[in-house]
């Protein structure tokens, strides 16, 4: 009986500490966010006043474009994670609903950060796109460059939105699959929105990027601003999600070559050095993990966009035993995980581990993913040698060189090598939200048609509960508040 009481006290104390820290971090990171009652969720309410080209240039330096706050539903949906029941059962409803793949995540009066933060950014980008060419001052090319950055930024936002609320891109059905409303005006008085099709949203994304890339800055100078390298990388990623690998590969080739001309350091961090005494990631904080640089100073960041990952201050989410088994013991990425709950408690069961940092996740355009996406394209287009080279280039920076080699039994076969690429993406981004996007696109990929997704919940008594993912939950439902504000808007199943 005493043991049960102590266990409950630990859980309650854990929940109190987590709520306090989460509140503090929310106030610090999201103090510039706003909550309005209309679909656009715009900050500030009303019209932004910009006249000079310098005004529009400053709009692109807005911290609200860098930070997407709590837009992190994707983290809880990936099948590389599991949960500890004693912590999941007392976690906030949103976390529980997302992890359990429930259909309704938000209450009728709640704003969904996956919409609020993104659509607020659309307002800023649309204002620049529609007005900057008439601004005073500056040259024609300067105006085109600023407009191009806004177009590429809008493309990134729309890519996020369609991967939350639209079905995975499928050539056969995209013209009729419901996507997300196309918002291309900076008009806060607009109140009625209809969903475009998945194909229409992707067409706009591609159109924006194709038009923007020739006018984007040739050098990567500021990580929070869009460059040509970032634009090409983003378009390549969009093409991968559309299954257009032969279109994507030249873009990744151009981007990886263009990185050499960056005005600031853009390179892989060698973990062998970073985790050595006096290295970039040292010392390792027992609470927040390795001392990683902030996103603006991280040399692996090409285009800085980030969301809050408060789950690193929670004991609920862990990487599953199957995920842990993907790592070699010499893989230094394991240093981002702990076998212990936060901030105290008994060791996790079955070898599961909790992500310990950093407090934000970078998910704009990052060099490791560009390399992995090119590796995938090379494998799909039967350049198995090139794929293995890309993989080993990344892996040599994550573990000792002798362990970075892709085994010949894997590198000599297209399907096994492709699976290795997908596993490498999990090793690089476990508990960071990337896996859910991969689950979506692989679900319509004939080469991965046998995939099934599930979550495991580990009980204190050693029990393991399996939660299969309904196929419908590869798409988030439209939040009830949005449906109420837009009568007749079609919801997802």
Secondary structure, 3 states (H helix, E strand, C coil): CHHHHHHHHHHHHHHHHHHHHHHHHHHHHCCCCCCCCCCCCCCCCCCCCCCEHHHHHHHCCCHHHHECCCCCHHHHHCCCEEEEHHHHCCCCHHHHHHHCCCCCCCCCCCCCHHHHHHHHHHHHHHHHHHHHHHCECCCHHHHHHHHHHHHHHHHHHHHHHHHHHCCCCCCCCCCCCECCCCCCCCCCCCCCCCCCEHHHHHHHHHHHHHHHHCCCECCCCCCCCCEHHHHHHHHHHHHHHCCCHHHHHHHHHHHHHHHHHCCCCCCCCCHHHHCCCCCCCCCCECCCECCCCCHHHCCCEEECCEEECHHHHCCCEEECHHHHCCCCCCCHHHHHEECECCCCCCECHHHCEEECCCCEEECCEEHHHHHHHHHHHHHHCCCHHHHHHHHHHHHCCCCCHHHCCCCHHHHCCHHHHHHHHHHHHHHHHCCCCHHHHHHHHHCCCHHHCCCCCEEEEECCCCCEEEEECCHHHHCCCCCHHHHHHCCCCCCCC
